[in-house]
Amino acid sequence: MASAAPAPAKPPPVKIDEPEELKGKGWSGMELESGTSTKDVAADSAFERVFERLYGKMTFEEKLRLIWLAGTLFFIIGGYWLLRSLKDPVIATICGVEYIPKAKMLSVLVVLVLVFVYNKLIDMFPKHQLFYIVGGFYAGLFTLIACLLAAPATAQTSIYNTNASPYRLIGWISYCSIESFGSIGVSLFWAFTNSTYNLEGAKKAYGLMVACAQLGSIAGPTLVSVGTEAYGVPTIYFCGALCMVAMVLRRRPLSFLSRRICSMAWWRCGSPLDFFPSTAPHPAPPPRRARRWRYATQVVSIYGYNLRFPQQPDSPRASTKKKSSAGMTEGLVLFWKYHYVKGIFALSCLFMVEVTILDYSMKVLAKAKFDSEHPGDPHAATRAFASFMGVFGQAANGLSFCFSLLGTSMVIRRLGLNRTLLLFPTLCLGAICFVYTTPTLEAVFLAMLLLKGFSYCLNNPCKEILYQPTSSNVKFKAKSWIDVFGARGSKALGSVVTNAFSDSAADLLSYGAFVGMSVASFLIYVAWWQGREFDNLIDGGVKLGEEPEPVPASAVDEDGEGTSCGLEEEEDDGGVEEKKSINV
């Protein structure tokens, strides 16, 4: 018999030198076998097994990136909902409640102008610097408004001056500023995030990001309801401005603390990867200066994020596009040119037609019910109506938070994007059919709960993933027009239906249900088509909106032999197929 092969030699242990800052502190060195993986350290961790089942396996870098961006989105959404809760009370006190509809119309014009400016800034600055510009602008603006609102009661800008007048400009400025930030700030975050994540990373991370956004949408109004009476409207308004600062600036006290904690953890446990288990081996500890610089930048802010995760430049094909083609209306041109972008618009916004119809129907039925329960006591009926809407808001946000935390990433990864895209419009169709057959307040409440909740935790992550196979201009410019005016236009279209049948709740539920079922059926077809085109773009490895530049005539040499023969040959091999994938 042949002798057995000798066992492989055991690799020698790796000795980690003691950091200078810990010498003489009673620390003992730690030896790790070469090739040791943190997977062995956390193999028995129940939390890690549950985390991988819900979100998939993530490396330390992926988890750090997720925490960073989720924290930024928390401040954006939390600050917006805080200020949104103050938006109507401020203008009602300063200008009068009857001017809120006019302020709503004025805000559309203001947002239109700001979107033009925003699209121009996209051409002038790197994408991450847009956060500094947008966040810094709104932080300064909201801080100024908070200071003006805190003026003495005799001042025209003071919130304590109860003499309402439409000529007090601070009310109009406050309303339009909050409306514009809600449209531009959130769109900018998702455009930036879509440009930094690949497809697999987006499937893992977007669910948790939406969960953090839901926490912010709950925390902002909660701070308003708890702190307004104790600290006053100007102080809480200033807290909204601080949220804008939190998404831009470095916070050095936190970075100092994180540097010390991570440095100690590295020495004690071998690597910070032990706190974020992965399959990667332990790296050698970096020099003291590099280690200090690394952890000094680990804070929840876009500035620190860009230092920690440097942004990759655009593809060469995109960078060679002519500057003359860029402009403030390029987003509209891209929207009109590509059916794929139109499909994103349909899935992002058209369901709001159904939501607007059902939302108005629910409010009509609820008001009629509480008026009948409290005859002759309009104040009691109003309190009951307000309590009902409060319960609805809590239930919708709670459902969205729980599902986005526990189910969104798992559903997208298990079912795939194509099937997940079909889930939401199918759910909408089923909910509207249920309302049509059972036209009661309870049925409408349940339908609205499902539509509102799953639009946040299921439809939103899916439509953001659809931007993966698109160019930077589609992600930033076309997306800004879709997010800002798509939802507004869909709500206006739904309002046309509700206004036509506002005299009769029965007619509204009957004819409104037919409109809703038609829209939902159309969205099911769009979701199927969009999923197919998404797969074609991903398989083709192309970016929608990045067409190659035509070869100029000057590229032909004097002998008549084209110097671009190689380019033409490549075009014959793959260019035709690429054009078929791009022009969708």
C-alpha positions in Angstrom: 0.0 0.0 0.0 1.1 3.5 -0.7 2.0 5.5 2.3 -0.5 8.2 3.4 0.4 11.7 2.3 1.9 13.7 5.2 -0.4 16.1 6.9 0.1 19.8 5.9 2.3 21.8 8.2 0.4 24.0 10.6 1.1 27.7 9.8 3.1 29.6 12.3 1.2 31.9 14.6 1.1 35.6 13.8 2.2 37.9 16.6 0.5 41.3 16.7 2.8 44.0 18.0 1.5 46.1 20.9 0.4 49.6 19.9 2.5 52.4 21.2 -0.4 54.1 22.9 -1.1 50.9 24.9 2.4 50.1 26.1 2.7 50.0 29.8 -1.0 49.7 30.3 -1.2 46.1 31.3 -2.4 44.8 28.0 -1.3 41.4 26.8 -0.6 40.5 23.2 -2.9 38.2 21.2 -1.8 35.5 18.9 -4.0 34.4 15.9 -3.3 31.5 13.7 -2.7 32.5 10.1 -5.8 32.4 8.0 -8.2 32.6 11.0 -11.6 33.9 10.0 -14.1 35.8 12.1 -16.6 33.3 10.7 -15.2 30.8 13.3 -15.6 33.4 16.1 -19.3 34.1 15.3 -20.4 30.8 14.0 -22.5 30.1 17.0 -24.0 33.6 17.2 -27.8 33.3 17.0 -28.0 37.0 16.1 -25.6 36.5 13.2 -27.6 33.6 11.9 -30.9 35.5 12.1 -29.2 38.5 10.5 -27.9 36.5 7.5 -31.3 34.9 7.0 -33.0 38.3 6.9 -30.5 40.3 5.0 -27.8 38.0 3.6 -24.1 37.8 4.4 -22.4 41.2 4.7 -18.8 42.0 5.2 -17.6 44.5 7.7 -17.3 47.2 5.0 -20.9 46.5 3.9 -22.3 46.8 7.4 -20.4 50.0 8.1 -21.6 51.5 4.8 -25.2 50.5 5.7 -25.0 51.9 9.2 -23.6 55.1 7.8 -26.2 55.7 5.1 -29.1 54.5 7.3 -28.1 57.0 9.9 -28.0 59.8 7.3 -31.4 58.9 6.0 -32.7 58.8 9.6 -31.7 62.5 10.1 -33.1 63.5 6.7 -36.5 61.9 7.2 -36.7 62.7 10.9 -35.9 66.4 10.2 -38.4 66.6 7.4 -41.2 65.0 9.4 -40.4 67.3 12.3 -40.6 70.4 10.2 -43.6 69.0 8.2 -45.5 68.8 11.5 -44.8 72.5 12.1 -45.5 73.6 8.5 -49.2 74.1 8.7 -49.4 75.5 12.3 -46.7 78.1 11.5 -48.4 79.5 8.4 -51.9 79.2 10.0 -50.7 81.3 12.9 -48.8 83.9 10.9 -50.8 84.2 7.7 -54.1 82.5 8.4 -55.4 79.0 7.9 -57.3 80.0 4.8 -54.0 80.7 2.9 -52.7 77.1 3.2 -54.2 76.1 -0.2 -52.5 79.1 -1.8 -49.2 78.3 -0.2 -49.5 74.8 -1.5 -49.9 76.1 -5.1 -47.0 78.6 -4.6 -44.8 75.8 -3.3 -45.2 74.0 -6.6 -43.7 77.0 -8.5 -40.9 77.3 -5.9 -40.0 73.6 -6.2 -40.0 73.9 -10.0 -37.4 76.7 -9.9 -35.3 74.8 -7.3 -35.3 71.7 -9.4 -33.9 73.6 -12.3 -31.2 75.0 -10.1 -30.5 71.5 -8.6 -30.1 70.0 -12.1 -27.6 72.8 -13.0 -25.6 72.0 -9.8 -25.4 68.4 -10.8 -23.3 69.5 -13.8 -21.1 71.8 -11.8 -20.2 69.7 -8.7 -19.3 66.1 -7.8 -22.3 64.2 -6.5 -21.3 63.9 -2.9 -20.7 67.7 -2.8 -24.3 68.2 -3.6 -25.0 67.1 0.0 -22.8 69.9 1.4 -24.6 72.5 -0.8 -28.2 71.3 -0.3 -27.7 70.4 3.4 -25.8 73.6 4.2 -28.3 75.8 2.4 -31.3 74.3 4.2 -29.5 74.2 7.5 -28.8 77.9 7.3 -32.3 78.7 6.0 -34.1 76.8 8.7 -31.8 78.3 11.4 -32.6 81.8 10.2 -36.4 81.0 10.2 -36.1 79.6 13.7 -34.4 82.8 14.9 -37.0 85.0 13.2 -39.9 83.0 14.7 -38.3 83.5 18.2 -38.4 87.3 17.9 -40.4 89.3 20.4 -44.2 89.3 20.0 -44.1 92.8 18.6 -42.1 91.7 15.5 -43.8 90.8 12.3 -41.8 87.6 12.0 -42.6 86.3 15.5 -44.7 83.2 16.0 -46.0 84.8 19.2 -47.6 87.7 17.1 -51.2 86.4 16.7 -52.2 89.1 14.2 -52.5 86.9 11.1 -51.8 88.6 7.8 -50.9 87.3 4.3 -48.3 90.1 4.1 -46.1 88.4 6.7 -43.6 86.8 4.4 -42.0 84.5 7.0 -45.0 82.2 6.9 -44.8 81.7 3.1 -41.0 81.3 3.2 -41.3 78.6 5.9 -44.0 76.6 4.1 -42.2 76.6 0.7 -38.8 75.8 2.3 -40.1 72.7 4.0 -42.0 71.6 0.9 -38.9 72.0 -1.3 -36.6 70.2 1.1 -39.0 67.2 1.3 -38.9 67.0 -2.5 -35.2 67.6 -3.1 -33.4 66.2 0.0 -34.9 62.7 -0.1 -34.4 62.4 -3.9 -30.8 63.5 -3.5 -30.1 60.8 -0.9 -31.5 58.0 -2.9 -29.8 59.1 -6.0 -26.5 59.2 -4.1 -27.1 55.8 -2.6 -28.1 54.2 -5.9 -24.8 55.4 -7.4 -22.8 53.8 -4.6 -24.5 50.4 -4.3 -24.4 47.5 -6.7 -27.5 45.3 -7.3 -26.7 42.6 -4.7 -25.8 45.2 -2.1 -29.0 47.1 -2.7 -31.1 44.0 -2.2 -29.5 43.4 1.2 -29.4 47.0 2.5 -32.4 48.9 1.3 -34.8 47.2 3.6 -32.9 48.3 6.7 -32.5 51.8 5.3 -36.3 52.1 4.9 -36.7 50.9 8.5 -34.4 53.7 9.7 -36.4 56.1 7.6 -39.6 54.9 9.3 -38.0 55.4 12.7 -37.2 59.0 11.6 -40.8 59.6 10.4 -42.0 58.5 13.9 -39.3 60.3 15.9 -39.8 63.7 14.2 -43.5 64.1 14.9 -43.0 62.6 18.4 -40.5 65.3 19.2 -42.9 68.0 18.1 -45.8 66.6 20.1 -43.7 66.2 23.3 -41.4 69.2 23.1 -43.5 72.0 21.5 -45.4 72.9 24.7 -42.3 72.6 26.9 -39.7 74.4 24.7 -41.8 76.4 22.1 -42.1 76.2 18.3 -38.8 78.1 17.5 -36.7 75.7 19.5 -38.2 72.6 17.9 -37.9 74.3 14.5 -34.2 74.8 15.2 -33.9 71.0 16.0 -35.0 70.4 12.4 -32.1 72.7 11.2 -29.7 70.6 13.3 -30.8 67.5 11.4 -29.7 69.2 8.2 -26.3 69.8 9.9 -26.0 66.2 11.0 -26.1 64.9 7.5 -23.2 67.2 6.3 -20.6 68.0 9.0 -18.1 65.8 10.9 -18.8 65.5 14.6 -15.3 65.4 16.1 -16.4 64.4 19.7 -18.0 61.2 18.3 -15.0 60.6 16.0 -12.6 60.9 18.9 -14.6 58.5 21.0 -15.0 56.0 18.2 -11.2 56.1 17.6 -10.5 55.3 21.2 -13.1 52.5 21.4 -12.1 50.9 18.1 -8.4 51.1 19.0 -8.9 49.3 22.3 -11.2 46.8 20.7 -8.7 46.0 18.0 -6.0 45.2 20.6 -8.3 43.3 22.9 -10.3 41.2 20.3 -7.9 41.1 17.5 -9.9 43.2 15.0 -13.0 45.3 14.8 -14.2 42.7 12.4 -15.1 40.7 15.5 -18.0 43.1 16.1 -19.1 42.7 12.5 -18.4 39.0 11.7 -17.5 38.1 8.1 -15.5 35.6 6.2 -12.5 37.9 5.7 -9.3 37.1 7.5 -7.8 39.4 10.2 -5.7 42.1 8.6 -2.5 43.2 10.1 -3.0 46.3 12.3 -2.2 49.5 10.4 0.3 52.1 11.6 -0.8 54.5 14.3 -1.3 57.5 12.0 -3.2 55.5 9.5 -5.3 53.9 12.2 -6.1 57.3 13.7 -7.1 58.8 10.4 -9.3 55.8 9.6 -11.4 56.0 12.7 -11.4 59.8 12.9 -13.7 59.7 9.9 -16.2 57.0 11.0 -19.1 59.2 11.8 -22.7 59.4 10.5 -22.3 62.1 7.8 -21.8 62.3 4.1 -18.6 64.2 4.6 -17.1 61.3 6.7 -18.8 58.8 4.4 -17.0 60.1 1.4 -13.7 60.0 3.2 -14.3 56.4 4.3 -15.7 55.2 1.0 -14.2 57.3 -1.8 -16.6 57.7 -4.7 -15.7 56.0 -8.0 -15.5 58.3 -11.0 -18.1 57.9 -13.7 -17.5 55.5 -16.5 -15.2 56.7 -19.3 -18.1 56.6 -21.8 -20.2 58.9 -19.6 -17.2 61.3 -19.0 -16.7 61.7 -22.7 -20.2 63.0 -23.4 -20.3 66.5 -24.7 -20.9 69.2 -22.2 -23.3 70.9 -24.4 -25.7 68.0 -24.1 -26.0 68.6 -20.3 -28.5 71.2 -19.0 -31.2 71.9 -16.5 -33.8 70.1 -18.6 -31.7 67.0 -19.4 -33.7 65.0 -16.8 -36.9 65.7 -18.8 -35.1 64.7 -22.1 -34.0 61.4 -20.6 -37.5 60.8 -19.3 -39.0 61.3 -22.7 -36.3 59.3 -24.5 -36.3 56.1 -22.6 -39.4 53.9 -22.0 -37.6 52.3 -19.1 -37.5 55.6 -17.2 -41.2 56.1 -17.9 -41.7 52.7 -16.4 -39.9 53.8 -13.2 -42.2 56.8 -13.1 -45.3 54.7 -13.4 -44.3 52.3 -10.6 -43.1 55.2 -8.4 -46.1 57.5 -8.7 -49.2 56.2 -10.4 -50.3 54.2 -7.4 -50.8 57.6 -5.7 -54.0 57.9 -7.8 -55.5 54.9 -6.0 -54.2 56.1 -2.6 -55.7 59.6 -3.1 -59.1 58.1 -4.0 -59.1 55.7 -1.0 -57.7 58.3 1.4 -60.5 60.8 0.6 -63.1 58.0 0.8 -61.9 57.0 4.2 -62.0 60.6 5.5 -65.6 61.1 4.1 -66.8 57.9 5.8 -65.0 58.6 9.1 -66.4 62.1 9.3 -69.9 60.9 8.7 -69.6 58.2 11.3 -68.2 60.4 14.0 -70.8 63.1 13.3 -73.5 60.6 13.7 -72.0 59.3 17.0 -71.7 62.8 18.5 -74.8 64.7 17.3 -74.8 68.3 18.4 -71.2 68.2 19.6 -68.9 69.1 16.8 -65.8 69.4 19.1 -66.2 65.8 20.3 -66.7 64.6 16.7 -63.5 66.5 15.7 -61.5 64.9 18.5 -62.8 61.5 17.6 -61.9 62.1 14.0 -58.4 63.3 14.9 -57.9 60.3 17.2 -58.9 58.0 14.3 -56.4 59.6 12.0 -53.7 59.3 14.6 -54.4 55.6 15.0 -54.2 55.2 11.2 -50.8 57.0 11.1 -49.4 54.8 13.9 -50.7 51.6 12.3 -49.3 52.5 8.8 -45.9 53.5 10.1 -45.7 50.5 12.4 -46.6 48.1 9.7 -44.0 49.7 7.4 -41.3 49.6 10.0 -41.8 46.0 11.0 -42.0 44.7 7.5 -39.0 46.8 6.2 -37.0 45.6 9.3 -37.8 41.9 9.0 -39.1 41.2 5.5 -38.1 43.6 2.8 -34.6 42.4 2.1 -35.5 38.7 2.5 -38.5 39.0 0.1 -36.5 40.7 -2.6 -33.6 38.2 -2.3 -35.8 35.1 -2.1 -38.4 36.1 -4.8 -36.2 38.2 -7.0 -36.9 41.7 -8.2 -39.2 40.7 -11.0 -41.7 38.9 -8.7 -41.4 41.5 -6.0 -42.3 44.2 -8.4 -45.5 42.4 -9.2 -46.5 42.1 -5.5 -47.4 45.7 -4.8 -49.7 46.4 -7.8 -51.3 43.0 -7.2 -51.9 43.9 -3.6 -53.4 47.3 -4.7 -55.8 45.5 -7.1 -56.9 43.1 -4.4 -57.4 45.9 -1.8 -59.5 48.0 -4.2 -61.7 44.9 -5.2 -62.2 44.3 -1.5 -63.4 47.9 -1.0 -65.7 47.7 -4.0 -67.4 44.5 -2.6 -67.4 45.8 1.0 -67.8 49.6 1.0 -67.4 50.2 4.8 -65.1 52.3 6.9 -63.3 49.3 8.3 -62.7 47.9 4.8 -61.3 51.2 3.5 -59.2 51.6 6.6 -57.6 48.1 6.1 -57.1 48.8 2.3 -55.4 52.2 3.1 -53.3 50.5 5.8 -52.0 48.0 3.3 -51.4 50.5 0.5 -49.7 53.1 2.7 -47.6 50.6 4.6 -46.4 48.5 1.7 -45.8 51.5 -0.5 -43.0 52.5 1.9 -41.5 49.1 2.8 -41.9 47.2 -0.5 -42.6 49.5 -3.5 -40.0 52.2 -2.6 -37.0 49.9 -2.2 -37.9 48.1 -5.5 -38.2 51.3 -7.5 -34.9 52.5 -6.2 -33.2 49.2 -7.2 -34.6 49.8 -10.7 -32.1 52.7 -11.0 -29.2 50.3 -10.8 -28.6 49.8 -14.6 -28.9 53.5 -15.4 -26.4 56.3 -15.9 -25.5 59.0 -13.3 -27.6 61.5 -15.1 -30.7 59.3 -15.0 -30.1 58.6 -11.3 -29.8 62.3 -10.4 -31.5 64.4 -13.1 -34.4 62.3 -14.3 -35.0 61.0 -10.8 -35.4 64.5 -9.5 -38.2 65.3 -11.9 -39.9 62.0 -11.2 -39.7 62.3 -7.5 -40.7 65.9 -7.3 -43.5 66.2 -9.8 -44.6 62.6 -10.4 -46.2 62.1 -7.0 -47.7 65.6 -7.1 -49.2 65.0 -10.5 -50.6 61.7 -9.5 -52.2 63.2 -6.4 -53.7 65.9 -8.6 -55.1 63.3 -11.0 -56.6 61.4 -8.1 -58.1 64.7 -6.8 -59.9 65.2 -10.1 -61.7 61.9 -9.5 -62.6 62.7 -5.9 -63.8 66.1 -6.8 -66.0 64.7 -9.5 -67.8 62.4 -7.1 -67.4 64.3 -3.8 -71.2 64.8 -3.4 -71.9 61.1 -2.9 -69.8 58.7 -0.9 -71.5 55.7 -2.6 -70.6 57.1 -6.1 -67.1 57.9 -5.0 -66.5 54.3 -3.8 -68.1 52.8 -6.9 -66.7 54.8 -9.7 -63.4 55.6 -7.8 -62.9 51.8 -7.4 -63.2 51.3 -11.1 -60.5 54.0 -11.7 -58.3 52.4 -9.1 -58.7 48.9 -10.5 -57.8 50.2 -14.0 -54.7 51.9 -12.7 -53.7 48.8 -10.7 -54.1 46.5 -13.7 -52.0 48.8 -15.8 -49.3 48.8 -13.1 -49.2 45.0 -13.1 -48.4 45.0 -16.8 -45.8 47.8 -16.3 -44.2 45.8 -13.4 -43.9 42.7 -15.6 -42.4 44.7 -18.5 -40.1 46.6 -16.3 -38.7 43.5 -14.7 -38.0 42.0 -18.1 -36.1 45.1 -19.3 -34.2 45.3 -16.0 -32.9 41.8 -16.5 -31.9 42.6 -20.1 -29.9 45.6 -19.0 -28.2 43.7 -16.1 -27.4 40.8 -18.4 -26.1 43.1 -21.1 -23.9 45.0 -18.6 -24.9 48.4 -20.0 -25.9 51.6 -18.3 -29.1 53.2 -19.6 -28.3 56.7 -20.8 -24.6 56.1 -21.6 -24.5 55.8 -25.4 -21.1 55.8 -27.1 -20.1 59.0 -28.9 -20.1 58.7 -32.8 -16.6 58.6 -34.4 -15.9 62.0 -35.9 -14.9 62.3 -39.6 -11.5 63.6 -38.7 -10.7 60.2 -37.3 -10.1 58.9 -40.9 -6.5 59.2 -42.0 -5.3 60.8 -45.2 -4.9 57.5 -47.1 -8.5 56.8 -46.8 -8.0 54.0 -44.4 -10.2 54.5 -41.4 -8.3 54.5 -38.1 -11.5 53.4 -36.4 -11.6 50.0 -38.0 -11.1 48.4 -34.7 -14.0 50.5 -33.3 -16.3 49.5 -36.1 -15.4 45.9 -35.6 -16.3 46.1 -31.9 -19.5 47.8 -32.9 -20.3 44.8 -35.2 -19.6 42.4 -32.4 -21.5 44.0 -29.6 -22.7 47.4 -30.5 -25.9 46.4 -32.1 -26.9 44.3 -29.1 -25.9 47.1 -26.8 -28.1 49.6 -28.6 -31.0 47.3 -28.4 -30.5 47.1 -24.6 -30.0 50.8 -24.2 -32.9 52.2 -26.2 -35.7 50.8 -24.2 
